[in-house]
Amino acid sequence: MKRVEHKRRRRRLLKSVGRDGIAILPAAREVIRNRDVHYPFRQHSDFSYVTGFPEPDAFAVFTPGRDEGECILFCRPRDAERERWDGVRFGVEGAIASFGADQAHPLAELDEVMPTLIDGRKRLYYPVGVDPDLDARVMGWVNRVRGKVRTGAIAPDTFITIGSLIHEQRLRKSRAELALMRRAAQISAHAHRRVMQSCVPGMKELDLEAEFQHACFKEGARFQAYPAIVGSGANACVLHYIENSAVLEDGGLVLIDAGCELDGYASDITRTFPVNGRFSPAQREVYELVLEAQKAAIARVQPGCRWNEPHEAALRVLTKGLVRLGVLKGKVGKLIKKEAYKPYYMHRTGHWLGMDVHDVGDYKRDGEWRELEPGMVLTVEPGLYLPVTDAVPAPYRQIGIRIEDDVLVTQKGHEILSRAAPKHPDEIETLMVR
């Protein structure tokens, strides 16, 4: 992401905070996995969005109208010994030169400097209630200012979560963000193609996960946006199945929900396909029902449509189809009203997508489902999960199918970012033929 992009975001944030406010944004911390081994570090999405600074434990402070500088970064100093072990640090010099901070201080000065920055500000924005240690630290700074009110100091009396400012920005993607998301979706789509081509009975679910990750690595995406779900047979009916250890059986289906992360932006794609490359009649019947539901939902991804409209469109198709399959009995409208579909379709049809795979942004505003706007990106992912029960006719039992795409709301309609991943059953069978 170019430095100018982060500067533009900081400018919008400073305007929202206002001249009588101050905003404090902490970076992510390193987390111990076991003993002296850390989990791979990933920067907090809000912090990365505003600063671009990639190191842990930093703090960004935004003080609109401050003559000495409006963006102050506190970070680890350069340390030749630690850098020999862990790699180069940017230090306070790099925070200014490489990331555009107006001022920078070593982390050791944070508690000393923060009360002077807070003094005179009426509102304080930070991640309220997320981290008890941070809450205590912030109140310690505020109380130091309160202790000097007789000398003319002014302490904030209003505390607001900073997410209320940043998350609305993140919901509407810029051209630079969309370029990254298109590329992430393309890499993941190509990886899904590779998985389909490599799949044969007798492999393990884990083999497909490895194939997917390898394909992403080769195209420059080192990290996954979330743990891959590779569920074959009955495992496909477990929504967040991540054990990925079963053997792929001839005649069964496999569902793979996987997406890479590229430069901090997620993709999220699900495809379901036959292990041996050929859908059985019952599998194809259910698959085409889910695909029909997805097409109906994607058609409702338009500017001005409400968030719930794609879900409602998919729900009607799926419920009507469940009646046709003999799983449900009754009138479609009444079945939807009493949620008779829930044992077979228990999740909603999508979520926001961006830096986080389940990205930030309100789904309702003032009690109403929000309208879709150009620049918003969401997933569209209807599914059916048919367990072994007397209510499900025998040919359809243990069929779990989900089809998920990443969809951008455009000025005139929508763009399917993940369209390179095959999803028509004929296209899948042609790709898998040997």
C-alpha positions as CSV (number, residue, x, y, z in Angstrom):
1,M,0.0,0.0,0.0
2,K,1.5,3.4,-1.0
3,R,2.4,5.9,1.7
4,V,0.0,8.4,0.1
5,E,-2.9,6.0,0.8
6,H,-2.2,6.0,4.6
7,K,-1.8,9.7,4.6
8,R,-5.2,10.1,3.1
9,R,-6.7,7.8,5.7
10,R,-5.0,9.7,8.6
11,R,-6.4,13.0,7.2
12,R,-9.9,11.6,7.3
13,L,-9.4,10.2,10.8
14,L,-8.0,13.6,12.1
15,K,-11.1,15.4,10.6
16,S,-13.4,13.0,12.4
17,V,-11.6,13.3,15.7
18,G,-11.9,17.1,15.7
19,R,-9.6,19.7,17.2
20,D,-10.9,19.1,20.7
21,G,-10.3,15.4,20.5
22,I,-7.4,12.9,20.6
23,A,-7.2,9.3,19.3
24,I,-5.0,6.6,20.6
25,L,-4.5,3.4,18.5
26,P,-2.3,0.5,19.8
27,A,-0.6,-2.0,17.5
28,A,-0.9,-5.7,17.9
29,R,1.4,-7.4,20.4
30,E,3.6,-10.4,19.9
31,V,2.1,-13.6,21.4
32,I,4.0,-16.5,22.8
33,R,3.1,-19.9,21.2
34,N,5.2,-21.9,23.6
35,R,8.3,-21.0,25.7
36,D,10.3,-18.6,23.5
37,V,8.5,-19.3,20.2
38,H,6.0,-16.7,19.0
39,Y,3.0,-17.1,16.8
40,P,3.6,-15.5,13.4
41,F,3.0,-11.8,13.9
42,R,0.1,-10.0,12.2
43,Q,-0.5,-6.4,12.7
44,H,-3.9,-5.2,14.0
45,S,-6.0,-4.3,11.0
46,D,-7.1,-0.9,12.3
47,F,-3.5,0.1,13.1
48,S,-2.2,-1.2,9.8
49,Y,-5.0,0.6,7.9
50,V,-4.1,4.0,9.3
51,T,-0.4,3.8,9.7
52,G,1.0,1.0,7.6
53,F,3.6,0.5,10.4
54,P,4.3,-3.3,10.6
55,E,6.0,-3.7,14.0
56,P,4.4,-4.9,17.3
57,D,3.8,-3.0,20.5
58,A,3.7,0.5,18.9
59,F,1.2,3.2,19.6
60,A,-0.2,5.8,17.2
61,V,-1.6,9.1,18.6
62,F,-3.6,11.6,16.6
63,T,-3.9,15.1,17.8
64,P,-5.8,17.4,15.3
65,G,-4.5,20.9,15.1
66,R,-1.3,20.3,17.1
67,D,1.4,22.6,15.8
68,E,4.2,20.2,16.7
69,G,2.6,17.4,14.7
70,E,-0.8,15.7,14.4
71,C,0.4,12.1,14.0
72,I,2.8,10.8,16.7
73,L,4.2,7.2,16.7
74,F,5.7,5.5,19.7
75,C,7.7,2.4,18.7
76,R,10.6,0.2,19.5
77,P,14.0,1.9,19.1
78,R,16.7,0.5,16.9
79,D,18.7,-2.2,18.7
80,A,21.7,-3.7,16.9
81,E,21.8,-6.8,19.2
82,R,18.1,-7.7,18.8
83,E,18.2,-6.9,15.1
84,R,21.0,-9.5,14.7
85,W,18.5,-12.1,16.0
86,D,15.1,-10.9,14.8
87,G,15.7,-8.6,11.8
88,V,15.8,-4.9,11.2
89,R,13.7,-2.5,13.1
90,F,12.5,0.9,11.7
91,G,13.0,2.8,14.9
92,V,11.8,6.4,15.5
93,E,13.8,7.5,12.4
94,G,12.1,5.1,10.2
95,A,8.6,5.8,11.6
96,I,9.0,9.4,10.3
97,A,11.0,8.7,7.1
98,S,9.2,5.6,5.9
99,F,5.7,5.9,7.3
100,G,5.0,9.6,7.4
101,A,4.7,10.2,11.2
102,D,5.0,13.8,12.1
103,Q,6.9,12.9,15.3
104,A,8.1,9.6,16.8
105,H,9.3,8.6,20.3
106,P,10.8,5.4,21.8
107,L,8.2,3.3,23.6
108,A,9.9,3.9,26.9
109,E,8.7,7.5,26.7
110,L,5.0,6.7,26.2
111,D,3.9,7.1,29.9
112,E,5.8,10.4,30.2
113,V,4.6,12.0,27.0
114,M,0.9,10.8,26.8
115,P,-0.5,13.1,29.6
116,T,1.0,16.1,27.8
117,L,-0.8,15.1,24.6
118,I,-4.1,14.4,26.4
119,D,-4.1,17.7,28.3
120,G,-6.6,20.1,26.7
121,R,-8.6,17.5,24.8
122,K,-12.3,17.0,25.7
123,R,-12.8,13.7,23.9
124,L,-10.6,10.6,23.8
125,Y,-11.0,7.9,21.2
126,Y,-9.4,4.5,21.8
127,P,-10.4,0.8,21.7
128,V,-12.6,1.1,24.9
129,G,-13.1,-2.1,26.8
130,V,-11.1,-4.3,24.5
131,D,-8.0,-4.7,26.7
132,P,-8.3,-4.2,30.5
133,D,-4.5,-3.4,30.7
134,L,-4.9,-0.7,28.0
135,D,-8.0,0.7,29.8
136,A,-6.1,1.0,33.0
137,R,-3.1,2.6,31.3
138,V,-5.2,5.1,29.5
139,M,-7.1,6.1,32.7
140,G,-3.7,6.4,34.4
141,W,-2.7,9.1,31.8
142,V,-6.1,10.8,32.2
143,N,-5.9,10.8,36.0
144,R,-2.5,12.5,35.8
145,V,-4.0,15.3,33.8
146,R,-7.0,15.5,36.2
147,G,-4.5,15.9,39.1
148,K,-3.3,19.2,37.5
149,V,-6.7,20.8,36.9
150,R,-5.9,23.6,39.4
151,T,-3.0,24.6,37.2
152,G,-5.3,24.9,34.2
153,A,-5.0,21.4,32.8
154,I,-8.1,20.0,31.0
155,A,-8.8,16.3,31.0
156,P,-11.1,14.4,28.6
157,D,-14.6,13.7,30.0
158,T,-15.9,11.7,27.0
159,F,-14.5,8.3,26.0
160,I,-15.5,6.9,22.6
161,T,-14.4,3.7,20.9
162,I,-12.1,4.5,18.0
163,G,-13.7,1.8,15.9
164,S,-16.7,4.0,15.3
165,L,-14.5,6.3,13.2
166,I,-12.2,3.8,11.4
167,H,-14.6,1.0,10.6
168,E,-16.9,3.1,8.4
169,Q,-13.8,4.1,6.4
170,R,-12.7,0.5,6.1
171,L,-16.1,-0.5,4.8
172,R,-15.7,1.4,1.6
173,K,-12.7,0.2,-0.3
174,S,-10.4,2.5,-2.3
175,R,-9.0,1.8,-5.7
176,A,-5.7,0.6,-4.1
177,E,-7.5,-1.7,-1.8
178,L,-9.7,-3.2,-4.5
179,A,-6.6,-3.8,-6.7
180,L,-5.2,-5.9,-3.8
181,M,-8.5,-7.7,-3.2
182,R,-8.9,-8.6,-6.9
183,R,-5.4,-10.0,-6.9
184,A,-6.0,-12.0,-3.6
185,A,-9.2,-13.4,-5.0
186,Q,-7.5,-14.3,-8.3
187,I,-4.7,-16.2,-6.4
188,S,-7.2,-18.1,-4.3
189,A,-9.4,-18.9,-7.4
190,H,-6.4,-20.3,-9.2
191,A,-5.5,-22.3,-6.1
192,H,-9.1,-23.7,-6.0
193,R,-8.7,-24.8,-9.7
194,R,-5.4,-26.5,-8.8
195,V,-7.1,-28.4,-5.9
196,M,-9.8,-29.6,-8.2
197,Q,-7.3,-30.8,-10.8
198,S,-5.2,-32.6,-8.1
199,C,-8.0,-34.4,-6.3
200,V,-8.3,-38.2,-6.5
201,P,-9.9,-40.8,-4.2
202,G,-7.6,-42.0,-1.5
203,M,-6.0,-38.6,-0.8
204,K,-6.5,-37.0,2.6
205,E,-8.3,-33.7,3.1
206,L,-5.0,-32.4,4.4
207,D,-3.4,-33.1,1.0
208,L,-5.9,-30.7,-0.6
209,E,-5.2,-28.1,2.0
210,A,-1.4,-28.4,1.3
211,E,-2.1,-28.1,-2.5
212,F,-4.1,-25.0,-1.9
213,Q,-1.5,-23.3,0.2
214,H,1.3,-24.3,-2.1
215,A,-0.5,-22.7,-5.1
216,C,-1.0,-19.5,-3.0
217,F,2.7,-19.5,-2.0
218,K,3.8,-19.7,-5.6
219,E,1.8,-16.6,-6.5
220,G,3.2,-14.5,-3.7
221,A,0.6,-15.0,-0.9
222,R,2.4,-16.4,2.1
223,F,-0.5,-16.3,4.6
224,Q,-4.0,-17.6,4.6
225,A,-6.9,-15.4,5.7
226,Y,-8.3,-18.1,8.0
227,P,-7.7,-21.8,8.7
228,A,-8.8,-23.8,5.6
229,I,-12.0,-25.9,5.8
230,V,-11.6,-29.1,3.8
231,G,-14.6,-31.4,4.6
232,S,-15.4,-34.5,2.6
233,G,-18.5,-36.6,3.0
234,A,-20.3,-35.9,6.3
235,N,-17.5,-33.5,7.3
236,A,-18.9,-31.0,4.8
237,C,-22.0,-30.7,7.0
238,V,-19.8,-29.3,9.8
239,L,-19.7,-25.6,9.1
240,H,-16.3,-24.8,10.6
241,Y,-14.6,-28.2,10.3
242,I,-10.8,-27.7,10.3
243,E,-9.5,-31.1,11.3
244,N,-8.9,-31.9,7.6
245,S,-7.7,-35.5,8.4
246,A,-10.2,-37.8,6.7
247,V,-9.5,-39.8,3.5
248,L,-11.4,-38.7,0.4
249,E,-13.8,-41.5,-0.7
250,D,-14.7,-42.4,-4.2
251,G,-18.2,-41.2,-5.0
252,G,-18.3,-38.5,-2.3
253,L,-18.1,-34.7,-2.3
254,V,-15.5,-32.4,-0.8
255,L,-16.1,-28.9,0.3
256,I,-13.1,-26.5,0.5
257,D,-13.5,-23.1,2.1
258,A,-10.1,-21.4,1.8
259,G,-8.7,-18.0,0.8
260,C,-5.3,-16.4,0.9
261,E,-4.4,-13.1,2.5
262,L,-2.4,-10.7,0.4
263,D,-0.7,-7.6,1.9
264,G,-3.2,-7.6,4.7
265,Y,-6.3,-8.2,2.6
266,A,-8.4,-11.3,2.7
267,S,-10.1,-13.5,0.1
268,D,-12.8,-16.0,1.0
269,I,-13.9,-18.6,-1.5
270,T,-15.8,-21.9,-1.1
271,R,-16.2,-24.6,-3.7
272,T,-17.7,-28.1,-3.5
273,F,-16.9,-30.8,-6.0
274,P,-16.9,-34.6,-6.5
275,V,-13.9,-36.4,-5.3
276,N,-13.8,-38.6,-8.5
277,G,-14.7,-35.7,-10.8
278,R,-18.3,-36.7,-11.5
279,F,-21.4,-35.6,-9.7
280,S,-24.0,-38.3,-9.0
281,P,-27.6,-37.4,-10.0
282,A,-28.5,-36.6,-6.4
283,Q,-25.3,-34.6,-5.8
284,R,-25.9,-32.5,-8.9
285,E,-29.5,-31.9,-8.0
286,V,-28.6,-30.4,-4.6
287,Y,-25.6,-28.6,-6.1
288,E,-27.6,-26.9,-8.8
289,L,-30.1,-25.8,-6.2
290,V,-27.4,-24.1,-4.1
291,L,-26.0,-22.6,-7.3
292,E,-29.4,-21.2,-8.2
293,A,-29.7,-19.7,-4.8
294,Q,-26.3,-18.1,-5.1
295,K,-27.2,-16.6,-8.5
296,A,-30.4,-15.2,-7.0
297,A,-28.5,-13.7,-4.1
298,I,-25.8,-12.1,-6.3
299,A,-28.4,-10.5,-8.4
300,R,-29.5,-8.5,-5.4
301,V,-26.0,-7.1,-4.8
302,Q,-26.7,-3.7,-6.3
303,P,-26.3,-0.1,-5.0
304,G,-29.4,0.8,-3.1
305,C,-30.4,-2.8,-2.2
306,R,-30.5,-3.6,1.5
307,W,-28.0,-5.9,3.2
308,N,-30.6,-8.6,3.9
309,E,-31.9,-8.8,0.3
310,P,-29.3,-11.3,-1.0
311,H,-30.0,-13.5,2.0
312,E,-33.7,-13.4,1.5
313,A,-33.4,-14.2,-2.2
314,A,-31.2,-17.2,-1.4
315,L,-33.5,-18.3,1.4
316,R,-36.5,-18.4,-0.9
317,V,-34.8,-20.5,-3.5
318,L,-33.4,-22.9,-1.0
319,T,-36.6,-23.4,0.9
320,K,-38.5,-24.0,-2.4
321,G,-35.9,-26.5,-3.4
322,L,-36.1,-28.3,-0.1
323,V,-39.8,-28.8,-0.7
324,R,-39.0,-30.1,-4.2
325,L,-36.4,-32.5,-2.7
326,G,-39.0,-33.8,-0.3
327,V,-37.0,-32.6,2.8
328,L,-39.7,-30.0,3.8
329,K,-43.5,-30.1,3.3
330,G,-45.8,-27.0,3.2
331,K,-46.0,-23.6,1.6
332,V,-42.7,-21.8,1.1
333,G,-43.8,-18.6,2.7
334,K,-44.9,-20.3,5.9
335,L,-41.8,-22.5,6.0
336,I,-39.6,-19.4,5.8
337,K,-41.6,-17.6,8.5
338,K,-41.2,-20.5,11.0
339,E,-37.6,-21.1,9.9
340,A,-38.2,-24.7,8.9
341,Y,-35.0,-24.5,6.8
342,K,-32.8,-24.0,9.8
343,P,-31.7,-27.6,10.3
344,Y,-30.3,-27.6,6.7
345,Y,-29.3,-24.0,6.3
346,M,-28.3,-22.4,9.6
347,H,-26.1,-19.5,8.6
348,R,-26.6,-16.2,6.8
349,T,-25.7,-15.7,3.1
350,G,-22.6,-13.5,3.6
351,H,-20.5,-11.0,5.5
352,W,-18.3,-8.0,4.8
353,L,-14.8,-8.8,3.5
354,G,-11.7,-6.7,3.6
355,M,-8.6,-6.6,5.8
356,D,-10.4,-9.2,8.1
357,V,-12.2,-12.1,6.6
358,H,-15.2,-11.2,8.6
359,D,-14.6,-7.5,8.1
360,V,-15.8,-4.5,10.2
361,G,-18.8,-2.4,9.4
362,D,-22.4,-2.2,10.7
363,Y,-25.0,-4.4,9.1
364,K,-27.8,-2.2,10.4
365,R,-28.0,1.6,10.8
366,D,-30.7,3.1,13.1
367,G,-32.4,-0.3,13.3
368,E,-32.7,-0.7,9.5
369,W,-30.6,-3.0,7.3
370,R,-28.1,-0.7,5.6
371,E,-28.1,0.0,1.9
372,L,-25.3,-1.4,-0.2
373,E,-22.9,1.2,-1.7
374,P,-20.2,1.2,-4.4
375,G,-16.9,0.1,-2.9
376,M,-18.3,-2.3,-0.4
377,V,-17.2,-6.0,-0.7
378,L,-19.1,-8.9,0.7
379,T,-19.3,-12.7,0.4
380,V,-22.3,-14.5,-1.0
381,E,-22.3,-18.1,0.3
382,P,-25.5,-20.0,0.4
383,G,-25.3,-23.7,1.3
384,L,-27.3,-26.8,2.2
385,Y,-26.2,-29.4,4.8
386,L,-28.3,-32.6,4.7
387,P,-27.6,-34.9,7.6
388,V,-28.6,-38.5,8.1
389,T,-32.1,-38.2,9.4
390,D,-35.5,-39.7,8.5
391,A,-36.6,-36.2,7.2
392,V,-33.9,-36.4,4.5
393,P,-34.6,-38.8,1.6
394,A,-31.8,-41.4,1.4
395,P,-30.2,-40.2,-1.9
396,Y,-29.5,-36.8,-0.4
397,R,-28.1,-37.8,3.0
398,Q,-24.6,-36.6,4.0
399,I,-24.5,-34.1,1.2
400,G,-23.0,-30.8,2.3
401,I,-22.6,-28.1,-0.3
402,R,-21.6,-24.4,-0.1
403,I,-20.7,-22.1,-2.9
404,E,-19.0,-18.8,-1.9
405,D,-17.8,-15.8,-3.9
406,D,-16.3,-12.4,-3.1
407,V,-18.5,-9.7,-4.6
408,L,-17.8,-6.0,-5.0
409,V,-20.7,-3.5,-5.2
410,T,-20.1,-1.2,-8.2
411,Q,-21.7,1.9,-9.5
412,K,-24.0,0.0,-11.8
413,G,-24.3,-3.4,-10.1
414,H,-21.6,-5.8,-8.9
415,E,-18.3,-7.5,-9.8
416,I,-17.5,-11.1,-8.8
417,L,-13.9,-10.9,-7.8
418,S,-13.5,-14.7,-7.5
419,R,-15.1,-15.5,-10.8
420,A,-12.0,-17.4,-12.0
421,A,-12.8,-20.3,-9.6
422,P,-15.1,-22.8,-11.5
423,K,-18.5,-23.3,-10.0
424,H,-20.8,-24.6,-12.8
425,P,-21.0,-28.4,-12.4
426,D,-20.2,-29.0,-16.1
427,E,-17.2,-26.7,-15.8
428,I,-16.0,-28.5,-12.7
429,E,-16.3,-31.9,-14.3
430,T,-14.5,-30.8,-17.5
431,L,-11.6,-29.4,-15.3
432,M,-11.3,-32.6,-13.3
433,V,-11.5,-35.0,-16.2
434,R,-8.4,-37.3,-16.5
